[in-house]
Amino acid sequence: MNPFSFLFQKRIRGFRLAELAAFACLTTLVLGVYFSKAHAGGETAKIGDVDQQITEEQRRVRLLNAELAHLEEPARIERLSEQYLGLAPIDAKRETNSTSLMEIARAAAEPASKKASVLAAPTIAPVSTPAVQPAAAMGPQLAAIRARASERPGR
C-alpha cells in the first residue's frame, strides 16, 4: 500500500481527507493573499503620504530659496547698511593698489609713534585767572540789575 492512499480513502463526514487538506491549503492561500494585499494597500497609502510631504517640502524649499535670493540682493543690503548702520560706499580716491600699500602702512605708523612721544612727556598749561571787569563794561542790563538790588531795603 501506498502511504498516501490513506489520504484518499479516509472520509470525514462524507469528505475525503485529501479534499479537506486541499480546502485548508486553498483557504490559507486566499487569506494570505488577501492580508498581503491589504498590507500592501496600507503601504501604498503611506508611500502616497510621504510623496505628498516631499512635494510640500520641495515647494517650501523653493519658497525659501526665493526669499533668500530676495534677502541677499546687493542693492537691498546696501540700502539697509546705509539706513541703519550709516555705511556708505568707499570713495574712489580711497582705493589703492598693492604697490602703494607699504607706503600707506608707513604713513599710518608715523603718527602713532608721534602720539606716543607726546603722551610720554606731560605738559602743564598755565592757569589764567579771569580779569575783573567794571560794571559799566559788562553791559547796561547787568548795571540795571545791580542798581535795583542795591535799592532794595534790608540789604
Secondary structure, 3 states (H helix, E strand, C coil): CCCCHHHHHCEECCEEHHHHHHHHHHHHHHHHHHHHHHHHHHHHHHHHHHHHHHHHHHHHHHHHHHHHHHHCCHHHHHHHHHHHHCCCCCCHHHCCCHHHHHHHHHHHHHHHHHHHHHHHCCCCCCCCCCCCCCCCCCCHHHHHHHHHHHHCCCC
